[in-house]
């Protein structure tokens, strides 16, 4: 099994329900040929870099899927025949893809807060700290001489 990424541009002049039908058809072609859709991200309607079939806008979609090499040929054949599809490109991401190994590799993201921390008020800076009136704030800066640069003295 291999992992692929397919970038598809659908005609943006179509109504939203027709775009949804095209999305379902693309997913069904992958599923019907022994593949699995891993990620399907519609980017929305955007301006094309150059006119394609006299269209200046397109509905962009990025799809990641896994399957055999024959799946790509069948998917691209269906995309070529569909008049709603303006352009597409398919790229192989991984030659050997194992879904179980990928799930084991991905660490489960921890929650940003523990149960005890939820609802606690985190103190922010006080007004004195923000205004710079805290003692010791400017220590260590009196040695800096901003008027003379040691590099300029060497050049003269």
N, C-alpha and C positions, 0 to 999 in steps of 0.2 A: 504494500500500500504506500502511496506517495501523498505528500501534502502540496496543494496548489493554492494559488491566489488568482482570482479572476476579477479584473476591473471592467465594469460594464457601464456604458452610457446609454440610457433609454431616452427616447424622444420626450422632451419636457412639455410639448404642446398637448400631450394626451391628458385626459382627466385622471384624477387620483385613483379612481377605481380601476382604470385600465392599466395604470402603472402597478397597482397591487396584483392584478391578474398576471402581468408579465413577471413580477417577482415570484409568485407562486409557481409559474411554469418553470422558471429557472431552477428553483429548489426541487421541484418534482423530477426534472431531468436528472439531476445529480442523484437523488434518492432512488429513482427508478433504475439506475444503472449500477447499483451496488456501492454508491458513495455516500458520504455523510457530510452535511453542511456543518462546519465548525463555527463559523462566524459569518453573519450577514449584516452589513452595516450600510444603510442608505445614507448618503452624504447630502442629499437634497438637490434642488435645482440650482445650477450654476451656469455661468456664461462659458461657452466653449472657446478655446484658444483660437480656433479658425472655424469657418462654416463647414458643416458636414451635412450633406444632402439638403442644402439650403436652410439648415437650422442653425441658430446661433446660441441656443440654450439646450442643456441636457440635464437629465436626472442621473446623478452619479451614484454608483453602487459598488462596494468592495465586498467580495465574498471569498472566504477561505473554506476549502473543502478538501476531503481526503478520498482517495479512490485509486483505481487502477489506471494505467495509461490509456486504455480504450475509452474510459469515461470522458477524458478531455476531448477526444475526437468527436464523440457523440454530442457533448455539450456545445462545442464550437459549431458543429453542423446545425444544431437547433438555433443557435444565436444568429448564424448567417441567414437562415430561412425566415426568421421573425423580422417583420418590417418595423416593429417598434424599437428594435435595437439599432442604435446608430453606430457604435463602435464597441470593441471589446479587446482585451488582451489577457492571456492566461500565462502565468509564470509558475514554474515548479519551485517550491520553497525547500522541500526535503525529499531526498530520494527514498529513504526508508523511514516511514512514519509509523509509530506504534502508539495508539491512543492511550493505552494503559500506562506506558512508560512516561508519556507527557503529563498525565495527571499526577503521577508519583513525583515528578520533578518540580512541579509548581507548588511552592509553599503556600499553605493556607494563610491568608492575610489576617493578622491579629486585629482585634477591635481596637479603635483608637483610644478608648478609655475603658478602664475596669468598671465594674458595677459600683464600687465605692466612689469613684471619681465622677460618675454621672450625677449632675445636679449640684456639684460643688462650685462655689464661686472662686475663680482664680483672681488673685489681686493683681491689679495693673500698677503702673508707675504712679506715684503720687504727684501732686501739682508741683512740689518743690523739686522733685527729680526731673520733671519735664522742663522746668524753667532754668535748670542748671544751678540752683542755689544750694545744692548738696555740698557739704564740706569735702575737700579732697578731690573734687571733680577735675580740677585743672592742674593737679600735681604732676610734675614730670614734663610739663610743656614749657617751662620758663627757660630751659636750656636751648630751645630751638631759636635760631636767628634766621628770620625769613628774608632779611635784606641782603645778606651776602651768601653767595653760593660758592663752595670750595672749588668747584670745577672752573668757575669764571676766574678765580684768582690765579690758578695755574696757567691759564691761557694768556694772561697779560704779560 
